[in-house]
Amino acid sequence: MFGKKKDTAPLKNQPRSAETTTKPRRSFSFFKRKPKEKAQKSSKSGLGFKVKRAFISVLDGSFLGEKWLLNYAGLILFVFVLTIAAIWNSYVAQRKVNEIVKLKKEVKDLRDEYISVKSQLMYYTKMSEVARKLEGRGIKEPTKPAFKLIISKKEGEE
């Protein structure tokens, strides 16, 4: 660094004269400003023309014979099959969602019906309601408590 001389030996297979005539390389050449080229407007360049040309080639079918289409035919078919599978999957999923919504509604209706029937059963099995219904048939609620009948066996009868 301080006082040492750089080795100025020529590179392999280069004469010494080539060493002195070459300019040192500049680093960071990508920071240089490049002069802007003025775009020449012509009727055959630009996005509008390309879109128009692509549209016409689709309409007349000439794009089917192009080489790039034949090279990527397998990939295009694969993407097409994946797209169809994704669409089919979304339809199946939507059908399942609709079925789930329908079944949830049915479960809610059945739960409401169960609660209603259970409350009616509890009402009709109350002691007072049973007594009221049996009054029309002439059966009354007992006023005496129930008692047990004991029948003794006679020695000769079985």
C-alpha positions in Angstrom: 0.0 0.0 0.0 2.5 2.6 1.2 5.5 2.6 -1.1 5.0 -0.8 -2.6 4.8 -1.0 -6.4 2.1 -3.0 -8.1 3.0 -6.0 -10.0 2.8 -5.0 -13.7 3.6 -8.3 -15.2 1.6 -9.0 -18.4 -1.3 -11.5 -18.3 -0.7 -14.9 -19.9 -0.6 -15.0 -23.6 -0.6 -11.2 -24.0 2.2 -9.1 -25.2 3.5 -6.3 -23.0 2.3 -3.7 -25.5 -1.4 -4.7 -25.0 -1.1 -4.0 -21.3 -0.2 -0.4 -21.9 -2.9 0.3 -24.5 -5.9 -1.0 -22.6 -8.0 1.4 -20.6 -8.8 0.5 -17.0 -12.3 -1.0 -16.6 -14.9 1.2 -15.0 -17.0 -0.3 -12.3 -20.6 0.5 -11.9 -21.2 1.1 -15.6 -24.9 0.4 -15.1 -25.2 3.8 -13.3 -24.3 5.6 -16.5 -27.1 7.5 -18.2 -28.1 6.2 -21.5 -29.4 8.5 -24.1 -33.1 8.1 -24.7 -34.0 6.9 -28.1 -36.9 8.7 -29.6 -39.7 6.3 -30.4 -40.6 6.4 -34.1 -44.3 6.1 -34.5 -45.3 3.9 -37.4 -48.5 2.2 -38.2 -47.1 -1.3 -37.7 -45.6 -0.8 -34.2 -47.4 -0.4 -31.0 -49.8 -2.3 -28.8 -52.9 -1.5 -30.8 -51.6 -3.0 -33.9 -50.5 -6.2 -32.1 -53.9 -6.6 -30.5 -55.6 -6.1 -33.8 -53.3 -8.6 -35.6 -53.8 -11.2 -32.8 -57.6 -10.7 -33.0 -57.6 -11.2 -36.8 -55.4 -14.3 -36.5 -57.9 -15.8 -34.0 -60.8 -15.0 -36.3 -59.3 -16.5 -39.4 -57.8 -19.5 -37.6 -54.2 -18.8 -38.7 -52.9 -19.0 -35.1 -53.6 -22.7 -35.0 -50.8 -23.5 -37.5 -48.1 -21.5 -35.7 -45.1 -23.4 -34.4 -45.3 -22.2 -30.8 -48.8 -23.5 -30.5 -47.8 -26.9 -31.6 -44.8 -26.9 -29.2 -47.0 -26.0 -26.2 -50.1 -28.1 -27.1 -49.5 -30.5 -24.2 -49.2 -27.7 -21.7 -52.2 -25.9 -23.1 -54.3 -29.1 -22.9 -53.1 -29.6 -19.3 -54.0 -26.1 -18.3 -57.4 -26.6 -20.0 -58.1 -29.8 -18.1 -57.1 -28.1 -14.8 -59.4 -25.2 -15.5 -62.3 -27.6 -16.2 -61.5 -29.5 -13.0 -61.5 -26.3 -11.0 -64.8 -25.2 -12.4 -66.3 -28.6 -11.7 -65.0 -28.6 -8.2 -66.5 -25.2 -7.5 -69.9 -26.4 -8.8 -69.7 -29.5 -6.5 -68.7 -27.3 -3.5 -71.6 -25.0 -4.2 -74.0 -27.9 -4.4 -72.7 -29.2 -1.0 -73.1 -25.8 0.6 -76.7 -25.6 -0.7 -77.4 -29.1 0.7 -75.8 -28.1 4.1 -78.0 -25.0 4.3 -81.1 -27.1 3.5 -80.3 -29.7 6.1 -79.6 -27.0 8.8 -83.0 -25.5 8.1 -84.6 -29.0 8.3 -82.8 -29.7 11.6 -84.1 -26.4 13.0 -87.7 -27.2 11.9 -87.5 -30.7 13.4 -86.1 -29.3 16.7 -88.9 -26.8 16.9 -91.4 -29.6 16.2 -89.8 -31.8 18.9 -90.1 -29.0 21.5 -93.7 -28.4 20.6 -94.7 -32.1 20.8 -92.8 -32.5 24.1 -94.6 -29.5 25.6 -98.0 -30.9 24.4 -97.2 -34.3 25.9 -96.3 -32.7 29.3 -99.5 -30.7 29.2 -101.8 -33.7 28.4 -100.2 -36.0 31.0 -100.7 -33.6 33.9 -103.0 -35.1 36.6 -105.5 -32.3 36.3 -105.8 -32.6 32.5 -106.2 -36.4 32.7 -108.9 -36.0 35.3 -110.8 -33.4 33.2 -110.7 -35.7 30.1 -111.9 -38.8 32.0 -114.9 -36.9 33.6 -116.8 -37.3 30.4 -116.6 -41.1 30.7 -117.7 -41.1 34.3 -114.3 -41.9 35.8 -113.5 -39.7 38.8 -110.3 -39.0 40.6 -110.1 -41.1 43.8 -110.4 -39.3 47.1 -109.2 -42.2 49.2 -105.7 -43.3 49.0 -105.0 -46.6 47.3 -104.8 -49.7 49.5 -103.5 -53.2 49.0 -105.7 -56.2 48.8 -104.4 -59.3 50.4 -106.1 -62.6 49.5 -105.3 -65.6 51.6 -105.2 -69.0 50.1 -107.6 -71.5 51.3 -106.2 -74.9 52.0 -108.2 -76.8 49.3 -108.0 -74.3 46.5 -105.1 -73.6 44.4 
